[in-house]
Amino acid sequence: MAFHSLGRERGDSMVNEHWQMLTESFPQLLEYGIKVTIPLSILSFALGLAVAVTVALIQYANVRFLRRLCRFYIWITRGTPLLVQLFIVFYGLPDIGIKLSNYLSAFLVLGFNEGAYMAETMRGALESVPRGQMEAGYCAGMNYVQIMGHVVLPQAFRTAFPALGNSMIAMVKDTSMAASITMAEMFRQAQIISGQRGDVLLLYCEAAVIYLLFCTALTWLQRLGEKLLAKRGGVRA
C-alpha cells in the first residue's frame, strides 16, 4: 500500500509539474504569436498579394517577354521548398556580400513564395471575368487602367477571395519555418523553452494549439467575408 501511495504521489507531482510548465509557457508563446507571428504573416501576405496582382496583370496583358519572365518566377518558386529558399537568402546570400536580417529574410521569402501561388489564383480569377467587360468599358469612355481598376479587378478579387483566404491561413503556419533561420517567432520560442524544460511533446502540442486558434479565427473571418461578398453580389452563401 505504501509503495502504491508513493507511486500515486509521484504521478500527481509529475502532472502538477507539467501543468505548471504549460500554464507558464502559454502566455510566452501567445505573446510571440501576437507580436511576431501575426505581424509577419500580415506583412508577408501583403507583399505576396502585391506580387500576385502584378504578375497576374502582366500575364493577363499577355506581354510576351514579361509573361515568360513571370512564368519563370512561378516555376522556380513553386518548384523549390520554402525551407531551401529561406536558407539560400539568409545563409547563402552573405557569400556574395548580401546580408539580410532574419526578419527581413523571412518577410521577403514568405511574401514572394506565397505570391507565386496567389499569382495563379489571381490569373484564373482575371480570366474568369468575361472579355466583354473590357469592351463595355472602352465603349463607356474608360481607358485600360480605369477598366482594370474599376471593373475587372473588383470582380476578380471577389472570385479569388476564398483561395486568398486559404493563402493567408497557410502563411500563418509557414511562419514557423522562420525558426530555422533563428528568428524569434512563436515556434522558435517553443524550441527554446523545450530545450530548457525538456517537455518537448507538450510544448510543441501547445504551440500547435495556438496555431490552430489563430487559423480558426482566420477561417471564421474568411467565412464572414465570403458571406458579405455573397450578399453584395446577390448570391446566397
Secondary structure as UniProt FT lines:
FT   HELIX           2..32
FT   HELIX           33..37
FT   HELIX           38..61
FT   HELIX           64..79
FT   HELIX           82..87
FT   HELIX           88..92
FT   HELIX           93..96
FT   HELIX           102..128
FT   HELIX           132..139
FT   TURN            140..141
FT   HELIX           144..147
FT   HELIX           148..152
FT   HELIX           153..174
FT   HELIX           175..181
FT   HELIX           186..197
FT   HELIX           200..233
//
